[in-house]
Amino acid sequence: MSESSKKVADLEEGRRLFAQDCAFVFSLVRIRDLPPAALPEVAFAGRSNAGKSSLINALTNRKTLARTSNTPGRTQQVNFFNLGNRMHLVDLPGYGYARASKHKMQSWNALTRAYLRGRSALRRVCLLIDSRHGLKPNDEEIMAVLDKAAVSYQIVLTKIDKLHEERLKACLTNTGKKAVGHPACHPDIAATSAEKACGIAELRAALAMIALPA
């Protein structure tokens, strides 16, 4: 199979996977409440304003699957979604800025880190970075946690429709330089826009490789 034919086949596999029924399964606020792992899991992590819920909705082509808001920090639990009985999508509480008490923020951060460090079913973490701001120190802290736990993660730039071409190129270059030396970081940086559907098909194809066979 030629490289172009393989790309077409991969994109189609991603399209078919994310066209499956996707439904909310459960939420948890304590790591000890995690159920036994039944499916491969892909988690979405990032700062409170990175656009995790919007990206999940775009991937699954649903407007309200994951709750979105203009107020950073609305996701306060670990939320699981079943994608066609082939994969769990996991929406994690955001870290960084949120309109919440310091105690709540500490609780969410502890929950997120405990999940990222200790879940055997976790096959990939999509680490969302707002392309307008690039990697921040707390993003790099999470990268260090994932490196130490040997959890594969991929940097996903979001909101690229808000940038001119030159700024996007600079963001990709700077992010790539900072990712060098992180052993668990996937070499490909995904550039996406949930609003304009940029990069969504390619990210679906990459994640389809992790799912259980149909």
Salt bridges, closest charged atoms under 4 A:
ASP10 OD2 - LYS6 NZ 2.86
GLU12 OE2 - ARG15 NH2 2.72
GLU13 OE1 - ARG16 NH2 2.72
GLU13 OE2 - ARG86 NH2 3.22
ASP33 OD2 - ARG30 NE 2.94
GLU41 OE2 - ARG119 NH2 2.88
ASP130 OD2 - ARG132 NH2 2.79
ASP130 OD2 - HIS133 NE2 3.84
ASP130 OD2 - LYS159 NZ 3.60
GLU141 OE1 - ARG113 NH2 3.16
ASP147 OD2 - HIS182 ND1 2.57
ASP161 OD2 - LYS162 NZ 3.69
GLU165 OE2 - LYS169 NZ 3.47
GLU166 OE2 - LYS169 NZ 3.93
GLU195 OE1 - LYS162 NZ 3.39
